[in-house]
Structures are given as C-alpha cells and as structure tokens.
C-alpha cells in the first residue's frame, strides 16, 4: 500500500426521496407516543468513545507502517442517512485526513 490513497469506508447509497422528510404530529399523535428513550449513561458513552478511538489508532498505526500517502474517510454527513440540514448541506464534500506524521 506504499504511496497509495486509502479509503476506509464505503459511501452508502442514498435513494432519491420524493416524500417529505418530516411530519408535524397532532396533539393526539403526540399523546399516543411512548415516552422517549433515556440517554445512555455517560460511562457507556465514554467507553464506546474510547473503544472507537483505540480502533482508530490501530488503523492509523497500520497505515503508517504500510507507508500510505493518505487516509481518506467520508464526512459524517455522508455516513448518516438523512442527517440534519446543516450536515445535509455538506453531502458530497467528504473530508480527507492526511496520514499522520511520525513523531521524532
């Protein structure tokens, strides 16, 4: 892989939408909905973040050892179907991360 550009995630296909993306609930519809899920405890979120970060560091180390020219990942908006309008505006503008430099 020396000198190559590496893409680590496939860009998901997003089907064309012809229906509205939102629906305003009536008071009766809101009353009939179950209570919202609670947010995961902070410890769970931190553990998930640490595990993801550890995996990312292992991938970085491997790519550096292989001598890749660049590591390219799609932007968050590209990976989350029908994300918020701000993220949706970024669709098609993937982010590229240059391979990290080795520390001296």
NUTOR-858840 format. One record per atom (N, C-alpha, C): x, y, z. Coordinates in steps of 0.05 Angstrom, whole numbers, plus 5000, padded with zeros to 4 digits. Layout:
# residues N
XYZ
...
***
This chain:
# residues 104
501649765000
500050005000
501750255000
504350224998
506150454999
505450654977
505050904985
504551124967
501651134956
499950964966
497150954957
495351124974
493051204963
490951334978
489051124987
488451115013
486750905024
484051025033
481950905023
479250975032
478250765051
477650835076
477050635096
474050585100
472350725086
469450675089
468050725062
466250545056
464650585031
462550795036
462050955015
459951155017
457251015012
455451025031
452850895027
451151025005
449650854992
447850964972
445451094986
444651324975
442351464987
440251484965
437951344969
435951354948
434651634946
433751694922
432351944919
429751944935
429052174947
426652194963
424652374949
422252274948
420052434936
417952504956
418252394981
416352445002
417652645022
415952805036
417152985056
418752835076
420852965086
422552835106
421552875134
419553035138
418553095165
415453085165
414353055189
411453045193
410853185219
409153385219
408453515244
406153355257
406753265282
404853105296
402653275308
400253165308
397953305322
398253255352
396753395368
396853355397
396053065403
394052955389
393152675394
395452475388
396852525365
399052345358
401352365379
401952605388
403952635408
403252485434
400752505442
399852385467
399952075465
399651965441
399651675438
402451555435
404551725433
407251625430
408351525457
409951315457
411151225482
413251435491
413951425517
415951615527
418651585512
420051805510
422551795496
424551625511
426351495496
428551335508
430351525524
431451415545
433351565561
436051555547
437751745553
440451755543
442151555558
443951425543
445751235556
447451375577
448051225598
449751355619
452451445607
453551655619
456051775610
458251565609
458351385628
460451185628
460351005603
457850945594
457550775570
458550925545
457851185544
458651345521
461751375521
462951425544
465851445546
467151185538
466150965547
467350705540
467150655510
464850725498
464550695469
466450875454
466751125463
468651315451
471551205452
472251105476
475051005479
475550765461
473550585459
473950355442
474250435413
472650625404
472750725376
475450865372
476351015391
478951155389
481250955388
481150745404
483150545403
483350405376
481050345365
480950225338
482150415317
481450665319
482450865300
485450885302
486550885326
489450895330
490850655318
489650415321
490850175310
490850195279
488650295268
488550325239
490650525230
490950755244
492950955237
495750825238
496350675259
499050555261
499550365238
497550205231
497850015209
498350175183
496850385177
497150535153
499850675151
500750775174
503450905174
505650695168
505350465181
507350245176
507350155147
505050165134
504850085106
505750305087
506050555097
507050775081
505050895062
502450895070
500451015053
500851315049
500051415026
500351705021
498251865036
495751765037
493551905051
491451705059
490151775081
487851615091
485451795088
483451705072
481151865065
478651735077
477151895092
474651795103
472351985094
469951875090
467752045083
466952215108
465752445102
464852615124
462652475140
462052575163
459952465180
457252475165
456752695151
454252735137
453852515116
456052425104
455752225083
455051945095
455651905120
455251645133
452551625147
451251855152
448651855167
446451925147
444851725140
442651795121
440752005132
440152195115
438152405121
438852545148
441252635150
442152775174
440953055175
441753205194
440653475198
441253655173
439753865170
440054035146
442854145144
444154215166
446854325164
448754115153
448553865163
450253655154
449453575125
446953585119
446053515092
447153705071
447653955079
448854145061
451754075054
452953905071
455753825066
455953575049
453653455042
453653205027
455253245001
456953064996
458553084972
461253214977
461653305001
464153435008
465553265029
466553025022
467852845040
470352975052
471052895076
473453005088
475752815083
478052925081
480452755076
482352815099
483452595110
485352625132
488052525121
489952705120
492652615112
493752425132
495352235123
496552045142
498152205163
497852125188
499352265209
502352235206
503752435214
506652425212
507752285236
509952145232
511252015255
512552215273
512452165298
513752345317
516652285319
518252495321
521152455323
522052415351
***
